[in-house]
């Protein structure tokens, strides 16, 4: 999967992205809300090596979010694309704190929605979020996603029980916003 927007390029993670990926994912402000955080640079390299090179992989895969003008990695976009087209697509996004608040997350996720509801012809997409991550909640709401569930203390993450909030969007809702 490769997507290009006005300011971004979303494409495969490369071995030379390991240091930047490690910097983003090990930053405490980012890692707090993520299930995976690299222990060290070697862990980031191993993570990149495990990513599928297929243009449209299935299962969980991560893609780099890069600034289009200079190719600098500023975050990553995780997608769970089930083999069964009737199942919901799940996604997650991480951005370096230095670039948050500039609309990059919305731009990347809108591009993903275009792919999911366009060429992939999927019916539903969802995201699972720690409700303490207020910036992410605001992002999902601004994209027109609806909160469908709030599971109390349903995940054990980084040594504590955390809540899990699920947001989703249907293809018809996305297509209505694109008209």
Secondary structure as GFF3:
##gff-version 3
##sequence-region A 1 179
A	DSSP	beta_strand	3	4	.	.	.	ID=ss1
A	DSSP	beta_strand	8	11	.	.	.	ID=ss2
A	DSSP	three_ten_helix	15	17	.	.	.	ID=ss3
A	DSSP	alpha_helix	18	26	.	.	.	ID=ss4
A	DSSP	alpha_helix	28	31	.	.	.	ID=ss5
A	DSSP	alpha_helix	41	49	.	.	.	ID=ss6
A	DSSP	beta_strand	59	67	.	.	.	ID=ss7
A	DSSP	beta_strand	73	81	.	.	.	ID=ss8
A	DSSP	beta_strand	89	95	.	.	.	ID=ss9
A	DSSP	three_ten_helix	97	99	.	.	.	ID=ss10
A	DSSP	alpha_helix	104	117	.	.	.	ID=ss11
A	DSSP	beta_strand	124	129	.	.	.	ID=ss12
A	DSSP	alpha_helix	134	142	.	.	.	ID=ss13
A	DSSP	beta_strand	146	157	.	.	.	ID=ss14
A	DSSP	beta_strand	160	170	.	.	.	ID=ss15
A	DSSP	alpha_helix	171	177	.	.	.	ID=ss16
###
